[in-house]
């Protein structure tokens, strides 16, 4: 089971590295629950979210580190990088490189990622793009 769960994370990373949000159903359940406040629940919301990422960062790459499996849970430290070439949450393209990490936890059900929690430094991401996250929040 642990290897199957690790394979799900690799499919997720492969989807990001191929910039192909249409493959999300290979690893994510249709009724996916996302505890990230900027991503709605459901596979279509996830597909749309990742398409926005691919449009804003067409060269985005992801690497999975420290993939840990415990029962129906997977935890991973993911590392991302990409060049800001399109609008990202209202910020026009800057041409800057964005590098950040996330800690993600998924719950697996019926062989697919069914629920997701993540932790990342959003303010740091916006800072790298030359935007003041807190000023954006106030708007």
Secondary structure, 3 states (H helix, E strand, C coil): CHHHHHHHHHHHHHHHHHCCHHHHHHCEEEEEEECCCCCCCCHHHHHHHHHHHHHHCCCCEEEEEEEEEECCEEEEEEEEEEECCCCECCECCCCCEEEEEEEEEEEEECCEEEEEEEEECHHHHHHHCCCCHHHHHHC
